[in-house]
Every structure is written in C-alpha cells, then in structure tokens.
C-alpha cells in the first residue's frame, strides 16, 4: 500500500523517483497483492495495539472435525492445521489450550485450526499409528504438507511461527554461510530489497514477529532467516549472542554512495524485535532519503505515522553551496538511515528565521517537540549528538522501567490489602521460624494428625504472596497455643508446591481424616479423627483465625443436663485468650435425645463449630425452658452476641440442616448491621437486597449526632416497613472506619455522591441500583414510600452492578523465563558486543560511502566568531 502524506512543504527523494501514475495499483497485480497485505498488516497492528485481543479472547476458534468434515475440507484445498487426539494427558491438555489460542490468530492467515477426536471416530492413517499422536499436521492443496512434532509447537508463539514458516517457504529463505547470503544478494540486486532476521531459536516471540511480518511484506521484500552460523561473523554479531536482530539490505537501488561493495549496503534495526517495531522499521526504510523544506524547523510539523517516534535532523543549505549541502545531506542521510529522517532547509526562503551561525537542528518527538539548534563542523558530530541523546533516553527508559517494576510490585501487593503489602513486601527477605508448627508430608500426614483431637492444617504455596502472609499469622497463632494451656490442639502446614500428591488427591471416607482436593490457596482445614474435614471460610487474620480455633476446641453441641449448666453456658465468661466480642450461642430443646430433630441439630451444630457455641437440652429441663419461652418442642433458641437486653430468638425445628442454618443466620444477623470487611459475608449470605446507608466520618459533635439520627431513622424504617422489609437487609457503612466503602460508593454511579447517601442494591432478582433522592431528607416514612415506588416500577434505576469478574491480582510468575535468564555478568559482556556491532556498522558505512568533501558546505561556512557562540543546550 502506498502511504501518501502531503506536508505543507515540498519533498525530494534523492534515491528513488516516485511513480505518480494514479493507475499503478490497478494495472500491477503484484502491487495489488502488496497493497492487500499491507492493509492486512494495518488491521493486525491495530489488534496488537488493542491488547493482542486475538490471543486474550475467551472464545475458542478450535474447530472440532468429524471424519466427514475433515475430508470435505481436505478435498476443498483448504489450508488446515489439525491434531488427531486419542488420549489426553497433562502435556496434551496444555498443547490443546495453546492450539485453541493460536486458532483465531492463524484464521487471519487463512489457516483453519482444529482437532479430530480419534476415540469417537477414527480417521484412516492418522488415528491408527501411535507415533502420529505426537504430531500435528499441516494440510495444503488437498494433501498433507508437513508434520510438526509437539515438542516444536509447544505454545501459541511456536505454533503460529512454525505454521507460517512452513507456508512461507518461498518467501522466507534460510541461510547459513556468507556465501549463501552473497548469492541471494546478487540475485536480488536491482529486483528486491532483503530483510534479514536473526533469532537465537525458532518458535519464539521474535520468530513469530518475523513470520507474521513476512506474510504481509513477503511479496515486496525477500525475507531471510538465520539462527546462527558463519554469516553472523560477517554481520559483526557474536555467535553466542542471544539477542534477536534485523537488518535491511538495500539491494534494489542502483544509485547512492553505499553501493560500492559486492554486498548490498545494510541498515540495522536498533529497537527490540517485535511485530510493531519491525513494521515501523520497514516503513522507515521506505521514507524519502532527503526531504527539502522551505520552512523554519520550528514550524515544520513533527513526523507523522508511522515515523512519529523517529528523530528529525535539519541541515541548512545556502544558495551558493546548495549542491555541496545536498551531497552532504545525502551522505549524512545514509549514515542516519533507520535512526532519523533528514530534511534540507533552504535559507533563501523568507520563512526561515534561524540565525546564520546555526547549521543544524534536530527534534526528538518521542522526548519533546522542541527543536534544538547547534553548530557542528563534521558529520561524526551529528552521530555523536544523536547517540548521546539515544543513550540518555535509554537510561531514562531503563530507570523508568525499574521504577515501574517497583510500582508494579507495590501495586500488586497493595491491591491485596494493607496487611499483605506490609507483611510480604516489607518483610520479603525475612526468614520464617516454623519451629512451632509441624510440616506435614505424604509420609507423615496420617501419623501426625492422629496424635491430637484437633489438628489445624494450613495448605499453602511458598511462592504465593497471600499464602506467605497467612503462614506468618499461622506461626504467630501456633506460638500462642504453645504458650497456652489449651490441650489437644496442634497446628500443622503443608507446602503444596512440594507435596502436590497430598494436596491434589481426594482423601476418601475410608481414611481417618477425609477431605477433598485442595483447589485454592491458602486453605485452612480442621481435622478430627473419624470426622469429615471442616473448611475454615472466615477472615485469615490472626484474631479471626485464633478465635475460630479456640471456639472449635469445645464440643458442638455441648450436652447440658442441669439448670446450672445451662446458666453457666449462657453466661460463661469466655476464655481470656479468646479475642473479640462475646460469641453467639444457641440451644436446642428436645423432648428426648432420640427425637428425630436431634440429628438435624447435630449436623447444623457441626457446621457452626468455631463460630457459634451450641448446647443440647432434653427431657424435663427442655420442657421447662420451652414453657418459659412459650414455644413448643422441639425448638431452637438463638442468643446473638448483640442481643444483650433482649430475649432469645425462637426457631421451630426445620426438616433439614440447610434450612435450620439459614434460619440461624437470619436470627444472628443484627437488625441494622454495620457493613465491614468482616461482616459483609454474613450479610450477603442471607441472599436479600441491601438497603445501604453510607455515612461519613464525624468531624465534631454535630456530625456524630447527625449520624446517630440517621441510624435511628433506619431503625424506624425496619419497624415501619413491617413485612415489606422482609425482602431487604437494612445496613450501613461508616466510611471513616471502612474506607473500602468509598470505592464501592463511587462504583455505583461512576462518581462520588454527597453524603449521606442511601441505596437499594444487590437485589437477588436484578442488578439494578436505586438511589434515594439526594435532595430529600432521610426520613423513615419517605424511605418506605420510596421502596414502594421501586416495587411498583415507578422509580428509575440509577445504575447497574458490575460483573463479578475476578482477574488475577498480578502477573503470572514465568518460571521458564527465570530459568532462561543469562548468568550474572552476561549483561556486562553484552555491552562490548553492542559497541563492537556499532563500530562494524560505522566501518562498513564509511567503506561503502563516497568520500564526501564538506569543505565549503554549511558545516564549514560558519565564521570563527559564530563558532565561539556554539549552541550549548547539549
């Protein structure tokens, strides 16, 4: 595609005369193909800029072939990449996942990617040979084109690169020696330019970038790929170098100062090899060698796409030395090829206001739009300035990347919670003393667990930030138990990154300690002999977990046989080491211990162990309590910790433990609970809409009174609403004590409303959010009327709840990348290599460039007085 850009000045290309025919695309099929492929590259780059959506999409384009479909596609000549699946192992599963990622990418290149299930329907010769099951096949033109072993197509990059490499055999050549390269240069001279790419190994991201670019530009340039060999020495690259490189060989043009060698002059791409940088580099190779302008550099617009990050160098020309200045600019342009664009500024134009003592200017648009003016005396000084600027930019970039890495780490840990950020990031080099806990393995698991009535086990991953934070808290809790007099409790841990068999295997009912495979980390289980494991689902802080373990030590339920025992159970001052408020309590009242409801009560009590203390009362004592509470047996009395001045909540016996637990949860819930991080799960568990009031932090006594009046109005709403409030939970958030509520409040409307703010949200039947009119005072009667209008459909929604998506909290830890990292010192060794490459390039350029005399040009035309005022910005 011919990219036309019409700047407000005239351009002149010294190397190529443009073809101004308007019908050239219509009459030349070859160029029409180039246009279509470059258009494709533009669309491809757009997808890459938008976040590589082709690989990150959740939808799979992996086609499922039947035998009939396979042969239909095969006989149609469709290009296909197919894997014939018989048995699925972990390795095959990983491959199929990567194959699905590559399907949509290769679809853009006309390749249908799919698999055939040989266990359902055998396809002759592909499903019968076991050796074929470790190979994926590329079909082209109605026949098998190539078989690729799964060892070579192990991820999406290797799949895409290897498939395109096979398809582009004629457009991408592979060379090994200098003689092979020279032969290709001779055959291409006057015909095509060459693009030479070096990758240390095939199937990498760099290899894929070259292949995808070759698919687009393959009819315009001859692509060459090398992975090592003697040709690297010719290019000035150490054979042990791991960094990928790309060179552009100018073989098509016959004019120019560099065509004095048997080899075509070349330009090396300085940026790291990616599909975007390679596309920009090729576009830069097509840019005019020298552009002539009649405007002052300060008003010349910065370079446009795709050269927007390319520096501009302005060389000033005088009428009397125009030809010498033009030759100097051309020689300099060849030296700057791939680094900067060069513009020749005609001083005779009235629009040029630059003082005469300056003979050169430059702009680095990636850094600033400012034009800097200097006075130089030879071409090498220009290269020194640009290389100096480039080095400063790289240093700033490296420093910025280091800062970004630190910020990423801080953001990663900070996005978890303040406690995690403090304990992991600040103490990341601290050694954990695990003497107080027993480390379990596959060999000692059953033996150790059988030694105690209650074993608390933490399953963790030692490279997971949350796991390590919880492990630190777990060790502190174990130290407390070691110093206490609580018998029959031991704390243990399992490192699931080491003992994967123990964590991933289901321990069945035949085991003394059955539990399901561990699928989330960290996980805390309570193990008791001959009982199913109890999963801890509360907060993972020290106070909450310690409290849960302490409450778990007591029997659930406790059998109470006398009035004194019942009174002691209900009024008992909890253990001095039990942190937090007084625990909730519950009594089960039954006529006899064999009552059919007792089993249901026992099951519910076991589920509540660690959170609620439960007691069992039977016989005449139960009848007495039932008479006092005016209930019929069997019954359950719930004594919530917040109900100090009220009687218990009476519940009739349910037919199942699930129903009973639901009723108990509702009875334990405060009539107007304050939402905190700790209380939110219990509030949401009742599965009702939230009538949620946001209040701010009190700055003075007046603010405190205002918040108290608002809470009183909310209590009146509950009372006034009566049965209508059964569908809602009236609750409130104090944004001073729970700052996390600020982000919740902002997410409802997309902006922060004034406080106090009242919302109806989290309804089980809809995702709609309703806001109480901010201008209306919050009064109980008004709120009830507002709720009625919502039920009648007369109140518009203010917003919608977002989707419940839980993306990863941080980047996945790439172990293979860490393993492939070079040994310390390799970076220092690489620097001389790069300097050596620069020197090789400079020597080659000098050898192939005409010896341009700059005497008399604008570089030497400045007076000595002017030289004394050399621009000092650099």
N, C-alpha and C positions, 0 to 999 in steps of 0.2 A: 504494500500500500504506500503510495506517495503522500507523505505528510507535508502539507503545504502550510507555511507560516509566512505571513506578509507583514513584516515590521515596517515602521514609518521611515525606513531608510533603505537604500539600495544595497544589494549583496552581490558579491563576485566570488565565484569559486575558481581558484587557480588550477585545480586538478581536474575537475570534471565540468563539462559544459552541459547544463541541464537540457533535457528534451522538452520543449514547450508544446509539443503536439497534444491536443486535447483528446485524441482518439487512440492514444498509445495503449491504454488498458483494454480497449475493445478489440484491437487487432492482434495483440500478442497473447496467446494462450498461456505461455509461461509466466508472463507478468500477472495475468489474471489469477493464476494459482498463488503467486506470491501475495497478491492483494488479499485473497480469501484467507490465506493462512495468517497473515499479519493481523487481519481483523479478528481472527480466532485468538491470536495472542493478546490482543487488547481486551477481549472478553475474559480470557484466562487470567490476566493480570488483575482485572477488576475483582475476580473471585478471590485471588490471593490477598489483595488489599483488604477485602471484606472479612478476612479472618480464616482463609482456607476453608470456606464453608463446605466445599465438596467432601473434605475428609472428616469434618466435625458433625455433619448431619447425622441425625439418629436413624434416618430411613435407610434401609439396605437395598441396593440395586442388584444384589446377587441373585441371578436367575436360577431357578430350580428346573433342571432338564429332566424330562422323561425320555425314553428311548426314541419315541416318535418325533418329539420336538428336536432332539439332538440331530437326528438325521435330516430333518427338514431344514434346519439352519445350516447344517454342513453342506447339503446339496445346493443351497441358495448362494453359496460362496461367501457367506457372512464370516467376518473375522471373529473368532471366539477364543477365549482363554478358559479352559474347563479343567476342573479337578473331579476325578471319579472316586467317590467316597464309599468305603466299605466298612471300616471300623473307625470309631472316633476315640482317639487318645488325647491326653492333655496337649501334646505337641500339635496334633491335627486341629484341635479346637482353637489354639492360638493362630494357626495358619488361616483357618476359615474366617476368623474375626478380621484378620488383616486383608484377606481376599475380599471380604464384604466392603471394607473401606476403599479398596482400590477400584471397586466395580464402577462407581459413579465417575471417578477420575478417567478411567480408560474408556468409559462410554463416550466421553467428549472426543476421543480419538477414533471412534468407530469400532471399538472392540467390545463385544458382548462377553461379560464375565459371569460365570455360573458354575454350578456343581451338579453332578448326577449321583443319585443315591443307589449304589450297586446292591445294597441289601434289599431294596424293593424291586428293582428291575435291572437285570444285567445287560450291559452293552458289550457286544462282542469285541474281544481282544483287549478291551480296556478294563473290564471288571473281572477278568479271569486270571490275569497274571499278577501275582503278589508284588512283583517289582514295579509294576505300573502304579501301585497305590502310593508310592512315594514321589510321584511325578505329576506335575500339572502340564497340560498340553495346550499349545497354541495351534489353532487351525486357520488356514488361509487358502482361499481359492478352492474350497471343496475337499481339501486333504490336510493331513497332519503336516504342520510346518516345522514345529520344534517342540521338544520335551524339555522341561526345566525341572531339575531336582528341587525338592522342597528346601534343601539346605541353602540354595541360592536365592530363593524367593521367600524370605522369612518375615518381611514386613511390607507395609504399603509402598515405601520408597523403592525397595528392591524389586517388588512386583512390577510397578509402573516402569522403572528404568529398564529392567531386563526385557519386558514385553516390547517397549518402544525400540530398544536396541535391536531386537530381532526384526521388527517391522522395517526399521530404517537402515538395513544392511547396506544399501546402495548409497544412502545419503550420509552415513556416518562411517568413515573408514577407520581402521585400527592400524597404527604404525608402531614399529619397534626400533628401527635404526634410523640414523641420519640420512642414509641413502634412500630409504623408503620415503622419508619426508621430502627430500630433494626431488625425487621423481614426481611426487604429487604436485610440488610447487611448479615444476616445469610444465606439466600437463595443464595446470590451471592458469598459467601466465597469460594474461590477455583475455581470459574467459571468466574466471570467478575469483573472488577473494576466499581465503581459507579461514576457518575458525578452529583453532587448535585448543583442545581441553585436556588438562592433566588431572586425573583423580587417583588417589593412592589405592583405592579398591573399588570394585564395581558394587552396585546395589545400594549406594549411599545417597544421601540427600543431594550432594553435589552432582553425582552421576545422573540422578533423575532430572535435575535442573538443566543439564546439558541436553538430555534426550528430549525433554519437552520443548526446549528452545529449537532444537534441530528439527522437530516435527513442523514447526512454523516456518523456520527460515531455511530448511534443507534444500529447497529448490533455488534459493538465491545464493547461498554460500555452500561451500564444501566443508562439512564438519569432519574433524579428525579427532580421535580419542587415543590417548596414551595413558598407560598406568605405570610406566617406568621404562627402564632400558637405556641404551646409549644416547637416544635422542634427547634425554634430559640434560646431558652434559653440553650438547650443542646449544640448548636454551639457557644454560647458565644455572641449572637447578641441581641441587644435591640429590642424588638418587635415594637418600634416606628421608627426604622431605615428605611430611605428611599433609602439607597444606595444598589445597587444590588451586590450580592456576588456569587462566585462559589467555591466549594470545590471538590477535587478529593479524593475519598475514595479507599485506596489500599486494596481491598478485594480478589483479585485473587491470590496473592503471599502468600505462607505459611511460608517462611523464612524471617528473618530480625528482628531487635531488637524491632520493634514497635508493633508486633503482640502479645501483652500480655493482651489485653482487649477484652471484649465482642464486643466492637465496632471496626470497621476497622480503622486503622490509616488514618488520613486525612491530606491533604495539601490544604491550602487556596490560591486562586489566588489573588495576590496583586494588579494587574492592573485593571483599569476600564473595565467593561464588554462590549466588542464589539466582533463581529464575528472574527476579526483578532486576537485580544488578546486571545480569548478563544481557537482558533485553535493553536496558538503558545504555550499556556499553556499545552494543551493536548499533543502536540509534545514533550514538555519538560518533561512531565511525562513519556514518553517512552524512554527518553535518558538514557544511562548507568548510574548506580548509582555512580560508581567509575571507572575512566579510568586510566590505568597505562602507564606512558610515560618514555622514556629513553633519553629525550632531555632537554636542558635547557629551562626554561619557556620563556626566551626572544625569542627563535626561534620556539616555539610551535605556530602554526598559530591561529589566533583568531577564535572563534566558527563560524561555517558555518550555513546557513539557515537550519532549522528555528530557530536556537539558537543564531542568530547573535547579539542580544541585551542582551544576558544573561552573567552576570559576570562569570569569571573563577577563581577558587581558587586552588592553587597548594600547596600540602603538601609534604614535603620532607621526604624520607624514607632512613634509613641506613640499610645495610645488616644485622647487628647484632640485630636490633629491627624491622625487616620487618613485622612480624606478629602483633606486637603491633601497629605499624604505620598503618597497613592495617585496623585493628579494629577501631583505632581512626578515620581514614579517612572515614570508613563506617558510624560510629556514626555521624560524622560531616556532611556527605552527606545527612543523613536523616534530620538533622536539617536545611540543606540548600535546601531541596527539594522544587522546584518551585522558588527558589531565585537565585541559582547559580549552575554551574556544577563543580564537583570536580575531580581533576587529581592528582594522586600519582606519584611523581617524584623520580626515583631511583638514588641515589647519586653515586652508584658504576659505573654508565656509564661515560666514559671519556668525553662525550659531555656535561655533566652538569658542568657548570663553576661557579655556585652560591656559594659564600663564606659559610663556615660551620656554621657561627653564625646566619644565617637566617634559620628559619624553616618553613616559609610560605610566599607565594607570591599571588598576585591577580591582575586581569586585569578587567577593566570595559570598554568593547569595545564600548558601547554607548557613553562614555565620551572621552576615549582616548585608543590607542593601547599600551600605556606604561604599563609595568609590574612593580608593586611596591612590594618591599621586606620588611618584618617585622620579628621581633622575638617575639613570643607570648608564653604564658605559660598555657593557657587552652582554651577550645572550646568557652566559652562565649565571650572571647576577639575577636574571629573571627566574631561572630554575631554582636558585638558592632561596629566593623570597617565597616562591610557591611551596617548596619543600619545607621551609621553616614554618610557614602557615599551616601546612598539612600536618606537620609534626605536632604543632600546638593544638590543632583541632583533635588529633588522635589522643593526645594526652588528656584534653578536656573530656573527650568521649570516654576514655578509659576510666578517668576519675568519676565521671557521671555514672558509668556502669557500676563501679564499685559502690557509689552512694546508692544507686538504685537497688543493688543487691542487698545492701544493708537495710534499705527501706522495705524491700520485698520481705526480708526476714522479719523485720519488725511488724510489717503489716500482716504477715502470715500468722505470727504468734499473737499479735494484737487482735486479730479477727476472732480468736478463740475466746479469750476472756482475759481480764486483768491479771487474775491469779496465775493463769497459764503463762502469760507473757513474762511475768516476774520470775516464776519458778523454772521455766525452761530456758528462756533467752539469757537472763542474767546469771543463771547457775548452770549454764550448758557444759562447763568444764568441771563441775563438782562430781566427785566420786561418791556413789551411794553406798552407805554402810547397810548391808542386808543381813546382818547377824541376827536380828530379832525376828526374821521371818524365814520359813523353810522353803527352799526352792524345790519344787516337785519336777519329776521326770517321768517318763514312761515306765521306768523300772521301779521307782519307789512310791508311786502315786497311791496305790491301794494300801500299802503298808503304813504310810504316814497318816493318811486320812482316817484309818481305822483306830488310831490312838486316842481320839478325842470325841466328845459328844457333839461338838460343833466345830467344823473346820471352815474357815472363811478363805476362799481361794480367789486371787486376782489373776486373771488371764490377760496378758499384755504383750505388746510388741516393743522391743527395746529401741527401735528407730522411730517410733511414733511419739509425737510431742505430747499428746494428751495422755497416752499410756505412762510416759515417764513422770508427768506431773502427778497422776493418780498414784503411781508407785511411791513417790516421795511422801504423799499423805498417808499411804498404806503403811509405810515403815514407821511413821510417827505414831499411828494408831497402835501398831504392834508393840512399840516401846511402852505405850501407856498400859497395855494389857500385861506386859511383862512385869511392870511395877505394881500392878493392882492385885487384888485377892479374888478375882473372878476365875473360878475353876472351869475346867473342861472346854476351854476355847483356845484354838491355835490359828494363827494367820499364816497362810502359805501363798506362793506365787508360782505361775507357770509362764515361762518365756515362750510364746507360741512361734516366734521366729526360729527357735531352736528345736522345739518338740512339737512339730506340726502334726505328727500322728496322734498325739494325745489331744490336741485341740480340735482336730477336724473329724475325729471318729466319734460316732454316736455310742455312748456307753449305755447299754440296754438295761432292761429291768432285772436281768439275771445278775448284774453287778450289784455289790452292796451300796454303791453310790452312783445311781444312774443319772445321766444328764445328756442333753442334746449337743451337737457340734457347736463350737463357738464360732459365730459368724460376724461379730462386731467387737471392737476393741476400744478401750478396756472393758472387760466384763467381770463382775463380782458374783460369785455363787456361794450360797450357804449349803454345805454338805453335812448331812446327818446319816448315821447308819440306817439302812433299810428304808430310807425315805427319798422321794424324788428331790432333786436339787431345787433350791429356791433362788430365783434370779433377783438380784438387787437392782431396782429401777429408779432409785432416788438420786439425790444430788451426790456428786462424787467428792465433795469437800470433806475435811477432817471431821467437823462437828456432826454433819448429817450421817456419815457412814459409821462413826463411832457410836452415835445414838442408836442406829439401826442394829448394830451388833449387840449392844447392851440389852436392848429390848428383846432381841432374838434369843437371849440366854434363858429367858423364862418360858415355862411350858405354855402351850397355846392349844386349847384353853386350860386354865387352872381350875381344878375341881374344888369347889367351896362347899363345905358341909355344915357350917355354923354361921350364926349371925355375926359373931366377932370376926370370922374370916372374911365375910362379905364386906363388913365395915372397914376392916383393915385394907382389903383390896381396893376399895373405892377411895379411901382417904390416905393411903400409904404415901409417905414422902419418898420420892424416887431416889435411887442410888446417888450418892454425892458426885460420882464421876459421870453421871448421865447428864450431858449438856443439853441445853434448850429448855423449852416450856414443859409443863406437866403433860404426860402422854394422855391420849384419848383412851377411854375404857369402854368395855361392852360386856353385858351379862346375858347369858342365855338361860331362860326359865323353862323347865320341862317337868312334866308330871313324874316321869320315870327315866332312868338312864337309857332305857331301851326304846324310848319314844322314836318314832320314825324320823322326826325332825332333827334328832341329835346328830346323825351322820352328816346332814347338810350343814349344821352349825359347825361341826368339827372341820369340815372341808373349808368353810369360809374362814374359820379361825386360823388355820394353817396359812391361808393366803395373806392374812393380815398380820402374821407374825413379824415383829420388827417395827411395826407402825402403830398397832393398837393392842393394848393388853386385854385379853379376853378371859372371862370366867364362866364356869358352868355351875348352875344351881338346880337341884332336882328335889322331888318329894315335897314334904310339908313346908320346907323353907321356901321353895319356889312358889307354892300356893300363897304363902304369906306375902311375899313380895308382889305377886300378881294382884292380890287384894288391895295392897297399899297403893299400887299404881293404877288400879281399876282397869286391868286388862285380863284377857282370858289366856290360859295356857294352850299351846306353847307360845312364848313371846320373847322378844329380844329388846333389851334396854340399852340405849346408846348414851354414854356420858361424854360429850365432846369437851375438850380442854377449855374452850372459850365459854362454856355454859356454866359458870360457877354459881350464878344466882338464879338459875332456872332448873327445873326438874329434868329428868332424862327424856329422851325421845323414845317413844314406844313403837315397836315394829311388830307386825304379825309375822308368823313364820312363813317363809317362802318355800316353794316346792323344789327350788334348785339353788345351788350355791351362787351362781351368777346373779340371779335375781336378788338374793339376800345381800350380796356385796354391793350391788347398785343402790339398794335402799340404804345401806350403811353409809356409803359415800355421800349420798344426799343429806343424811342426818348429821354427818360430821362437818359438813360444809357450813361455814359461817353465813348468817343471813345477809350480811353485807361484807364480803371478804375484801381485804386489800390484796390486789394483784402484785405479787413479787415474783422473782425468778423461781423461788422455792414453791410458792403456792399455785403457780399457773397450771402445772399438770393436773392437780386435783380439781381445779375449777373447770378445766376443759373436759375432764373425764366424765362429767355429768351429761355432756352432749346437749347443751342448751345454748340459746343465743345469749350474748353478753350485753347487758345494759351498763355500759362502761363510762365512768366519770373520770376525767383527767383533771387533777388539781396541781397547782404549782407549789413551790416551796414557800413557807411562810417567812416573810421578812420582818414582821413585827407582830404585836398582839392582835392588831386588827386583822391581819392576814390569817392568823390562827383561828380567830373567831369566825371569819368568813368560811374557812374550810370546815369547821365544826358544824356550822349552819347548813352547808351543802350536804354533809353526810346525814344530818338529821332529816333533811328533805328526801334523801334517797331511802331512808328507813320508812318514811311515810309513804313513799311510792310503793314499797313492798306491801305495806299494810293496806293502802287504799286500792291497789290493783287487785288484791284478792286472787281468785282463780286465774285471772288473766296473766298474772306474773308467774304462773307455773311453767310457762314456756321459756322464761328468761332467768338469768342469774344477775342480780344487781351487784355491781362490784365497782371498785375504784383503784386508781393508780396515783400514788404520790410521786411526782416526777423528781422531787428532791431526793427521796430515798431510793427510787428505782429509775436512774437516768436512762435505762434502756427503753423506757416508755416513750421517750422523745422521738426516737426513730420510728416506733410503732405509730405514734400520733401523726408524724409527718407523712408516713406511707399511706394513710387513709385518704388524704385529699391531695397529696402531691405538694402541699405547703403546710406551714405551721399555723393553725387557727389560734385565736385568742383563748386564754384560759379564764374560767373553767370551760371545759368542752365535754359534751355528753354525746355518746354514740350508741347506736344499736348495731351490733356486728356479730360475726361468727354464728349466724343462724344455721342450723343443720340443713335447712331446705333451700338456702340461697347464699350466694357470695356477695350480695348487695350490702352496702354500708349506708346507714342513715344517720344524719347529723341533726341533733336538736337545734332549732334556730338560735344562732349565737346572740341575736338581739333580744331574745325572750328570756326573762329571769327564770332560773331553775326552781320551779315550784311543783310540789307533788301532783296537784290536780292537773297542771298544764302538761306534765310529763305523761301522765296516764292518758290524757286526751291525745297526745302526740302518738303514743303507742297504738291507740285505737285507730288513728288515721292510717298508720302503717299497715295494720291488719286489714283495713278496708281498701288498701291500694290507692289511697288518696294522697300519699306523701311520696315525693320523688326521691330516688336514691342519690346519695352524694358521691358515691364511688363504688369500687369493686375490690374485693380482696384479691391479692396477687396469687399466682400459682404456687403450690407448695413444692418448690424445687429446692434441692439440697446439693448444689455443686460442690466439688472438692474444695476444701479450705485452702489448699496450697498446691503448688506444682508437684507432680509425681516425682519421686526420687528415682533418677535414672542411674541404676547401678552399673549398667553396661558402659555408660559414658564415663563414670568414675573409673571403671577398670581400664578403659582405653586411654585415660589421661596419661600424657607423657610424664616421665620421671622428672623430678626437680632438676633444674639445670638445663633442660632441653630448650626452655624459653630463651636462656642466655645464648645457647648455641644457635638458635634460630636467627637472632639478630644479625650476626655476621653473615649468615646465609642471605638475608634480605638485602644487606648492604652490598654483598657480592653481586646479587642479581641486579641491583641498581647500577653498579659500575659496569656490568656486562652490557646492560641496555644502553648506557651512555656511550660506551666504546663502539658498539655496533652502530649507533646513530651517527656518531662522529665519522666512522669509517665509510658510511653509505651516503653522507650528506655532502653536497658540494661545499667547497671551502669559500663560504660567502664572506666577502670583504665588507666590513661595516664602516670603514672609514668614509666619511662624507655623508653618512646617513644621519638620521636624527639621534642615534645613540652617541655620536661624536660631535654633533653640531652645537652642543651647549658650550657656552663660554666658561672660562675658568671662574668668573665671578658667580655664574649661575651654579657651578659645581659646588661652590662654597656654601650655597643655600640648599643643599640636598635635603629632600623631604625626610624628616626624622620620625615619622609616625611609627615606623617599624623598629 
